[in-house]
Amino acid sequence: MDNEILIVGIFVGGGLLGYVIVPGLLVMWDLVPDHITRSGEEEGAHHLILGIIRLNWAFLAKQLL
């Protein structure tokens, strides 16, 4: 019984880390330079990463619905 709970906890923790925490940190990392520069230019690797995160969220939402 304890092993099953541990295994489920590992999978839930991994899912939260992969789909909530890391993308959230990457989005925050994307927004900070925008607030600092206020230039509005779409340059830099952080915009590419934000696009990838949006695609991941769209895929996840499609799978859940």
GULUMVEX-964467 format. One record per residue (C-alpha): residue in three letters; z, x, y. Coordinates in steps of 0.1 Angstrom, whole numbers, plus 2048, in hexadecimal, padded with zeros to 3 digits. Layout:
BEGIN
ALAZXY
...
END
This chain:
BEGIN
MET800800800
ASP80981C818
ASN7E882E811
GLU7D480F81A
ILE7E680B83A
LEU7E082F842
ILE7BB82E83A
VAL7B680E84F
GLY7C981E86C
ILE7B383D86A
PHE79382886B
VAL7A1812888
GLY7AC83089B
GLY78A841896
GLY7788228A1
LEU78E81F8C0
LEU7888448C8
GLY7638428C2
TYR75B8218D3
VAL77681C8EE
ILE78883C8F8
VAL76D8568F9
PRO75383F90A
GLY76D835923
LEU77585992B
LEU74F86092E
VAL74B843946
MET76884F95B
TRP75887295A
ASP738862967
LEU74884F983
VAL75D86B992
PRO74088099F
ASP72F8609AD
HIS74F8599C1
ILE75287D9CD
THR72E8829D8
ARG72585E9E2
SER70186A9E2
GLY6F384E9CB
GLU6DB8669BB
GLU6D4861995
GLU6D688698C
GLY6EB898973
ALA6F389694E
HIS70F87D954
HIS6F586295B
LEU6E486A93A
ILE705867928
LEU70D846939
GLY6EB83892D
ILE6F484390A
ILE71683290C
ARG705812919
LEU6ED8128FB
ASN70B8178E3
TRP71E7FA8F3
ALA6FE7E48F1
PHE6FA7ED8CC
LEU71F7E68C5
ALA71D7C58D7
LYS6FE7BB8C3
GLN70F7C48A2
LEU72E7B08AB
LEU71B7918B6
END
